[in-house]
Amino acid sequence: MTPAARISAAIEVLGDIEARRRPATDALKDWGLSHRFAGSKDRAAIASLVYDALRRKASAAWIMGENTPRAVVLGMLRLQRGLNADAIAALCSGDRFAPEPLTGTEREKLDAAKLDDAPAHVAADFPEWIEPSLTRLFGDDLVAEMQALTTRAPLDLRVNTLKVSSREEAHDALPHLAAIETSLSPLGLRIMPGEDGRGPAVQVEPEFIKGWIEIQDEGSQLAALLSGVKPGEQVVDLCAGGGGKTLALAAMMENHGQIYATDGDARRLAPIHDRLTRAGVRNVQVRTPRGGADAVSDLNGKIDCVLVDAPCTGVGTWRRNPDAKWRLRPGSLEVRRKEQATVLDRAASLVKPGGRIVYITCSILAEENDEAIEGLLERKSGEFEIVSMPRVLEAAGFGRLAGSMRATAHGLQMTPLRTGTDGFFVAVLKKR
Ligand SMILES: C[S@@+](CC[C@H](N)C(=O)[O-])C[C@H]1O[C@@H](n2cnc3c(N)ncnc32)[C@H](O)[C@@H]1O
């Protein structure tokens, strides 16, 4: 397919996403099924155009003065890909499979491409209704912070110290990935996205299959490291899901002590078994819930550290899932908040006196971060105290990071702008 034909395809897919209000992955999959002639490079290029258009949907529509899929794709080519009006006109030739030629107005709009008067939620591409929450967190940095969340995310790897002695060893074994060492996590390797937005297929690397490396955002690595878990501790990973954090905790504990990994949804736990084996983890008991029964009821009051990697809106991962932001609704935030209260209450009964709850979300919304913590403190009046973030950072050996992370009322906020990671929140509560 020509570059112009790929743009036509991206406009078509975007139209499908809008018309049927469906996730981008589904629309792209359907497009691929009905256009079997398109090769894998074409599909990847089209997906990349669609995701970039979703990243800049509001600002692209603003500069074009209309909200059609064509306008959004054209505006994105200008704003996100940096093409000038001439380059875009050359692509829109009207030839077979190419988009129709630019109208005079489109050309003028692309030439001007002005966002100066755009309101913050347009200039930085987020739903207007979350602006009050974001303003409370970011203040004057609102636009810069949210614009950083419209960029493409790198692919981060965590080096598994149960299998490799050092990050350097893994790095040296994978020179063709052109990875760089992450600056904050001592275990991270970072692969920048390619021109077309694609990353390498890390899962086929022999080192991945041997368990030397895991795919994990640097922010997620840091969140696990800030838990400060140590060899010999009793730990519950209450929302373990596919086990991303569980694996990181097991490596920190050097396979000593015990991690109980569970999740409210048994299906989410399914991949964890293979991942534990591949990573050489031997200190994890997977507790799969059955028939609605609590899988860790025997552990009440016995646990040193309960990790709550809470269900959340995932606003902090919008670089990777840009269509999720346009589907976020107040109702879904409310549902997540109730789930967060449930998991925090469950964690509160598992932790022993003197033990701690480490609360993590991949969100930047105060409603599911500081406010979730405030909710627990109120419900369990006097039982818990916040561990101050300088202490958490010092204890985990990360005192030097205090300046890069944003301190909130009760925890720490990582963001693409401040830490170059996904937007992660971490708070630590100690049981008195
Ligand atoms: C952010 S995901 C976990 C990701 C995982 N820890 C990782 O690092 O790969 C949140 C998880 O919370 C689980 N969850 C939701 N409500 C829950 C509940 N009441 N009890 C336990 N887990 C729950 C979801 O099924 C989901 O797997």
The ligand as an SDF file (V2000), in Angstrom:
LIG
                    3D

 27 29  0  0  0  0  0  0  0  0999 V2000
   -4.2070   -2.9190   37.6720 C   0  0  0  0  0  0  0  0  0  0  0  0
   -4.8400   -4.5200   37.5140 S   0  0  0  0  0  0  0  0  0  0  0  0
   -3.5510   -5.4980   38.1840 C   0  0  0  0  0  0  0  0  0  0  0  0
   -2.3020   -5.6010   37.3520 C   0  0  0  0  0  0  0  0  0  0  0  0
   -1.2540   -6.5480   37.9110 C   0  0  0  0  0  0  0  0  0  0  0  0
   -0.9970   -6.3480   39.3130 N   0  0  0  0  0  0  0  0  0  0  0  0
    0.0540   -6.4640   37.1560 C   0  0  0  0  0  0  0  0  0  0  0  0
    1.0200   -5.8540   37.6560 O   0  0  0  0  0  0  0  0  0  0  0  0
    0.1230   -7.0390   36.0670 O   0  0  0  0  0  0  0  0  0  0  0  0
   -6.0740   -4.5570   38.7580 C   0  0  0  0  0  0  0  0  0  0  0  0
   -6.6250   -5.9220   39.0920 C   0  0  0  0  0  0  0  0  0  0  0  0
   -7.5250   -5.7810   40.1980 O   0  0  0  0  0  0  0  0  0  0  0  0
   -8.4420   -6.8440   40.1190 C   0  0  0  0  0  0  0  0  0  0  0  0
   -9.5750   -6.6050   41.0310 N   0  0  0  0  0  0  0  0  0  0  0  0
  -10.6600   -5.8230   40.8490 C   0  0  0  0  0  0  0  0  0  0  0  0
  -11.4610   -5.8870   41.9350 N   0  0  0  0  0  0  0  0  0  0  0  0
  -10.8620   -6.7120   42.8160 C   0  0  0  0  0  0  0  0  0  0  0  0
  -11.1860   -7.1910   44.1340 C   0  0  0  0  0  0  0  0  0  0  0  0
  -12.3080   -6.7960   44.7630 N   0  0  0  0  0  0  0  0  0  0  0  0
  -10.3260   -8.0390   44.7420 N   0  0  0  0  0  0  0  0  0  0  0  0
   -9.1850   -8.4200   44.1320 C   0  0  0  0  0  0  0  0  0  0  0  0
   -8.8360   -8.0180   42.8950 N   0  0  0  0  0  0  0  0  0  0  0  0
   -9.6510   -7.1690   42.2560 C   0  0  0  0  0  0  0  0  0  0  0  0
   -8.7760   -6.8860   38.6430 C   0  0  0  0  0  0  0  0  0  0  0  0
   -9.3140   -8.1510   38.2900 O   0  0  0  0  0  0  0  0  0  0  0  0
   -7.4080   -6.6160   38.0030 C   0  0  0  0  0  0  0  0  0  0  0  0
   -6.7620   -7.8130   37.6440 O   0  0  0  0  0  0  0  0  0  0  0  0
  1  2  1  0
  2  3  1  0
  2 10  1  0
  3  4  1  0
  4  5  1  0
  5  6  1  0
  5  7  1  0
  7  8  2  0
  7  9  1  0
 10 11  1  0
 11 12  1  0
 11 26  1  0
 12 13  1  0
 13 14  1  0
 13 24  1  0
 14 15  1  0
 14 23  1  0
 15 16  2  0
 16 17  1  0
 17 18  1  0
 17 23  2  0
 18 19  1  0
 18 20  2  0
 20 21  1  0
 21 22  2  0
 22 23  1  0
 24 25  1  0
 24 26  1  0
 26 27  1  0
M  CHG  2   2   1   9  -1
M  END
$$$$
